[in-house]
Amino acid sequence: MMSYYDGIGADKDLKVEHCGNVACSSSTYVTVDSAGDVGWSTSITVGSDGLPFVSYRDVTNDSVKGLHCPNVFCVGYFRRR
């Protein structure tokens, strides 16, 4: 899993990418914050609960933010079948 700043074009978003296999030759990503120019200086770690925690800079509001993902894919609507 990795977090990154997507500054391409009009997008100025924070995204999290989840590898589909050990070699990370396939992956899926999700935008986790897109309100303004967000995602600078991002870092990611895994908490004691096994879930990702992402810290990043919000340039628009001149602040540092933290995001605790609700699941390993960092999406609010994930449901295992």
N, C-alpha and C positions, 0 to 999 in steps of 0.2 A: 504494500500500500504506500502511496506517496501523495503529497499535497503539492499544488503548484499554482502560480499566478498565471492566468491566461490574459495577456495584454494585447492579443491580436485584434486588429480592427477596432470596432466599437466596444467589444467585450473588455471588461476590466474586472474579471471575476476570480474567485477562489474556487478551485476544483480539487477533488480527491479522486484518485485513480486506484482501482483494485485489480491486481493481477489475476488472470484467469488460470495460471499454472505456475509452477515453481520457477521456470525460466522467464516468466513474465513476457512471453512472446505474444500473448493476447491479453487484453484488458478492457475494462469498462470504466467510464468516468461519470461523475455526477457533479453538478455545480452546487456548492453548499452555501455560498454567499455571493450575491450579485448586486447588492444595494450600493451603488456608487463605485468608486475605484478601490477595490478590496483585494487582499491576497498577497500583498507585498511581504517579503521576509518571512515566508511561511515555514513552519517546522511541524513535524508530526511525531507522535510517540504513542505507545500502547499503554493504557492505564492498568492498574491492578485488577480491574474488572474485565480485561481482555478487549476493551473497546478503544478505538482511536480517539486521541485528543489532538486537536490542531490549534496552533497559535499563529496569528498573522497580524499584519498591520492594515488598518483601515485608513487610507490616505484622505478620503473625503472628509471624515470626521476627526482626523488627526488623533487616532487612538490605537491601542493594541487590543486585540480581541482573542478570545478562546472559544473553541467549539468542541463539545463532547459529543461524539457521534452516538446515536441511539442503537446502532448495530454495527457489525463489521463492515458493511457496505456503505455506511454513512448516509443512508437514506431513511426518511421518516415513514415511508409507506411500504417497506420491505415486509413480506410475509412468506414464510417457508411453507411449501406445499408437501 
